[in-house]
Amino acid sequence: MQRHGMPYARAGQVVGLLGGSFDPAHEGHVHITKAAMERFGLDRVWWLVSPANPLKTRGPAPIEDRVARAKDVMQHPRVTVTDIEAHLGTRYTAKTIAALQDAYPDVRFVWLMGADNLAQFHLWQDWQEIMERVPVGVLARPGDRISARLSRAARIYRKERLIGRAARLLGQAEAPCWAFTNLPMSQKSSTAIRATGTWGADDGKDTSKSK
């Protein structure tokens, strides 16, 4: 199914959602995307390139530039780069997921995030609504594994975690459900790329949707 200006997905498919500023996108994003498809049994992944936060005086590069860069970096037949949030008019992850579920009632969505975001997930707007709406796949980044496993979200939903090979069933599981996978992560970061002066974004951390 596909609406005008919206990504394509067939009924019954499992689609992973990887949100962030992608300021800029790099091979680390590509690495975790491919790993997520394999580890969590995903049919497709959508990169949700987020609009600038209107509450910040200094923001990321223009969304058109970030989308173009992301499409150059992530070239895979099962991955779609999209600025869908700008079209939906949503700013918070919970609202974005709700809107996507309304638009694609026959598609199963999985929210993807790094372990660093799980560590502070309880600070996100309506974070428990996210957990109750969709399965969540967490990809470990260097140095964030312990804090993520001890996070408030991990403690509250400890009984809903899929362990080991069961993580491949994440997309078919009913929320609340989540899985955590350790990966040999790329050390490349958007912050480091911006520091080289080769990318035109303003200062600010790529938080992969910490909202």
Disulfide bonds with the S-S distance in Angstrom:
none
